Amino acid sequence: MPISSAVVPALVAATVAFAITRGPAAEPAPDTAYAPVEIREWTVPWERSRPRDPFVDGTGRVWFVGQAGNYIAYLEPAANNFMRFEIDSGTHPHNLIVDRAGAVWYAGNRNGMIGKLDPATGAITRYPMPAEIRDPHTLVFDASGDIWFTAQQSGYVGRLSTKSGKVDALQVPTPNARPYGIVVDRKGTVWFNEFGVNKLASIDPKTLAISEYDQPHERTRGRRLVTTSDGAVWYVDYTRGMLGRFDPTTRRFEEWTNPGGVNSMPYAMAVDARDRIWFVEAGVKPNRLVGFDPRTKEFFSQTDFGPPSNTVRHMYYHAAEHELWFGTDAGTIARAKLPD
């Protein structure tokens, strides 16, 4: 498959004004309102390998990377069975996603490539990045099946054509922006966090223009983000212990203090089929899975889980079974069965 690359200059939108509404801090609630969800964990057989970023394929296998262990693997939950695939030395995969045909795409965070694994044969197709992109970070598909990705240390966002292998490299305008989490909304607009500064950003997939949006507080640092069906962009503020909402139409921000407070360090994040927001507070020990309902603007679920050393870095919502999947630094792959 031919591989080519093109560096595309980033275009910056005009500065816009913002308004912010401060949401209420979390208030104590009856136990029934904060009833925990069911979480089950499977211990990964390869110790200290940092299993992370699960993705469920069409057969129910739960794929994940071993970032420190340098492997790709899957879990068959019913059989409690793990299968491991070896990859190039020094890849240290950061994230993976699975396409409709069952191919597994993963980010080579330390060897500057994106890999495609054929589960049937174990064969790997390698897509090297242009020189500007050293560290593919988080991958996401768009509606056409192409892959958008961040490169945190390089300061780039990219698009890989899964058919041609061509890579579009987009430099983020703000220095030291550290692009991190990335999603594609229902209109095809690409959104990402700038973890090094207090900004959200979007990409027009037709023009490849990048627009940046200043978040109201200078200490805000967003790691992950999601979008809801109304077009809103939701993010977690890792340094301030907040959940935030951005309305692209009105340019207004709203924020809510997390149940764990200003030191809760929210990290992994997902949205379910009912537009409810889920995130993990990494700063509380043990970690806590938190649910927030945008309709009521209230936190409605809290679940403590795992040992004190735990950290959850990314979550995947599996709509068919209405459940969340995530990996932990404690060496497990976990499933949370969500309430209806």
N, C-alpha and C positions, 0 to 999 in steps of 0.2 A: 504494500500500500504506500503510495507516495506521501512524503512528508514535506511540508513547506511551512514557512512562517512569514508573518508580516507584522511590523511594528506600526501601530496606529496611534497617532497623536491624540491625547485626551482633550476634549473640549469642555470648558468650564461654563456652566450656566451663570447667568447674572445673579448677583446677590439679592436675596429676598428677605423680607422681614418676617418675624415669627411672634407668635403669642404662646404663652404657656399657662396651663391650668394645673395647679397643684392638687393631685388627688389626695384623698384622706389616707392617713396611716392605718395600718391594719389594726383592727380592734378585736379584743377577745370575743370569742363566739362559742355557742354551745357545742359540746362534743359531737353532736349529730351533724352539725354544719361542717365540721372539720374531720369527719370520719376518714380514716386512711384507706388508700387503695391497696389491693393485693399485689405484692411484689415478690417475684421468685427469682433467685439467682442460680446460675450454673457456674461452677468453678472451672476455669479454663486450665487444661492440663499442662500448659507451658508457663512456668512461674516467671514472675517479674518481666513479663513481655508487654505490658500495657495494652490489653485488648480494648478496642474502642470502635466507635462509629458503625454499629450494626446496620444492616439493610436486609429486608426479607425479600427473597425471590419468589417467583411464581409457584414454586413447589413447596414453599414453607420453610426452606432452609434459611438460616440466619447467618449471613456473611458478615465478617468483621476483619479488621486488620490487627496485627500485632506490631505496634509502632516500635517498641523497643526490641521485640523478638524478631522483627524483619520477616514477616510471613503474612499470607492471606489464608483465612480459614472459614469454615462454616460450622454451625451447630444445628443438629437435628433435634429439636426440643423433646419430642415425644420419646425418642429412643435414647436420649441423653448421650448422643454420639457426636464427636468432633472429628473433623477432617481438615488436614493442613496441607497447604501448597507452598513450596519453596519459591522464592523470588530472588532477584539479583542482590548480591551482597551490597550493603550500603544504601539500599532503597529507603528504609525506615518509613513505610507507608503511613500517611497521616489520616486518610479517609478513603472510603470506597462507596460506589453506587452500582446498581445492577440494572442493565437495560432490559427491554421487553423480550429480547431473544435469550436472556439468561447470561450474557457476557458480563464479567465483573471488571469495572474500571476503577483504578486506584491511583492515588497521588503519591509519586515518588518525591518525598519531601526533602531528601538530602542528595538525590542524584539527578535532579532537574529533568524529570520525565513524568509522563502519565502512562500507565500500563493497562493493557487489556488482557484479562485472563480468560481462556476458554476452559470452563469447568470440566468438559468432557474429555479433553486431552491434556490439560495442564499447560498448553502452549501459551506463550506470552507475546503480544505485539507491543512494541515500544514506540512511544511518540515523544521524541526529545523536544525540549522547549528551546525557544530562541535564547540567545545569550543573556538577555535582560531578565529572564525568569529563572531563578535558581531553585525555588522551593515551592512547587505546587502544594497547596494547603487544603482547601475544602472544595469539593466538586458538587455540581448540581446540574441536572438535565433541564433543557428547555423543551417546549412543545414539539420541536422538530427533531429532538434526539441529540442535539449538539450539547456539549458540556461547557459550562461557565465555571471558572475557578478563581480563587484568590491565591496570591503569593505574598505572604505577610512580610517577610524580611526584604523581598525584592521591591515591594511597593507597587506591584502590578496586579491587574485583574486580566484574565485571559478567556478566550473562547476557542475551543478545539472543535473543528468539524469532524465528526465521527466517521463521515464518509470519505473525505479527502485527506484528512490528517493535517490540514492547514491550521495554524495557530495565529489568532489575532491577539497581540499584546498591547494592553492599554495601561499606560502609566497613570497612576493616581496623581492629580495635580498637587495635593498638599504633601510637603516633605514629611517623612517619618509617619505616614498615615497608618501603616500596618493593616492593610485590608484583611479581614478575618472571616466572619460568617457571611454566607451568601445564599440568596433565594431568588426565585423567579415568580412574579405574581401572575394573576390570571390574564393580564393584558400582555404578558411577555416582557415587561420591564424587569430589569435585573437590579436587585438591591443588595448592598453589602455594608457591613460595619467598618469603620476606621478605628481600630482599637488603640492606635497610638495617639489619637486626638479626639476631641468631642464632636464627631461628625458622623452622619449617615451619608450614603451616596447612592445614586441610581445611574443606570446605563440605558440609553435608548438603543435597543438591539438593531435598529435600522441604520442609524447614523454613527453608532458607537460613541456618542457624546456622553461624557461623565458630568453629572450634576452633583454638587455637594450641599449638604444642609447642616448648618451649625446647630448643635444641640444646646439648650439654654444654659446648662451649667458647665463651666470650664473643666471640672473634674470628671465629667461623664466619660466612661470608657465602656463601649458596648462590645460584647464578644459574639453573641448569637442574635439572630433576629428571625421573625416569621411574618407572614402577611395573612390577613383575614379576608373573608369574602367581600367585605365592604371596601377593600382597597387600602385599609390602614396597615401601617408597618409597626410591628411591636418589637421591642428590644429589651434586653436586660442590661442594667448598668452595673458592671462588675465592681467598680470602686466605691459606689455610693449606696449599694443595696436597694436599687429601685427597679421597678418595672415601668417601661415607658411606651407611649403610643404616639405615632406621628401620622397626621392626616395629610397626604400629599396635595389634596385639593385646597385646603385652607391654610396649610403650613403651620398648623397648631400642634403643640406638644402637650401631652398630659403625663403625669407621673404618679406612681403609688409606691409608698415605702413597703418593702417586703416584710412578711411576717417575722423573718429572722433579724430585721433591723438593718442598720447602716453597714454592719460588718458581715452581712449574709453572703456576699460574693456570688451572686447568681451567675450561672455559667451555661450549662446545656439548656436547650429550649426547643419546644415543639408546639404545634397547634393541631387540635383534633377536628373531626368532621362537623362538630357543632360550634366551631370557632372558639372553643375554650383554649386558653393559654396554659401551657405547662412548662415549668422550669425547675431546675435543681439548685438549691442553695448550697454552694460548696464551702462556704465559710462557717457553717454550723456543723457541729460534730455530735452525732453522725450527720451525714448529708440529709437533706430534706427535699422531697418532691412536693411541689406546690402547684395547685390548680387555681386559676383566676377566670371568672366569667365576665367577658366584656359587656354583656347585656345588663347585668346587675352592678358591675364595677366592684365586685367583691371577691376576696379570696374564699374559696369554698372547700378546699381539700389540702391537707398536709399529711405527709407520710415520712417518718424517719426510717432510715435503712442503712445497712452496711456498717463496717468498723470505722473508728475515728480517722483512719488514714485514707479514707475513700475520696475520690474525685471523679465526677461525671463530666465529660467534656462535650458530648454531642448526643442528641436523641433522634430517633426515627419513629414516626407515627405510622403504624400498619393499619390502614383503614379497614381492610377486610375483616380483621379480628378486633378492631377498636382497642388497640393496645400500643404501648410505647416500648421500644427496645433501646438499650444503652449498654455501653461497657463501662467498667470501673477500673481505677488504678489499683484497686485491691485484688484484681485478677479474676473478675467475674463478668459474665454476660447476663443481663437482667431484663426481665419483662414486667411491665406494670399493666394490669388489666384495669381499664378505665371504667368508671361508672357511666350508665346510660344517661 
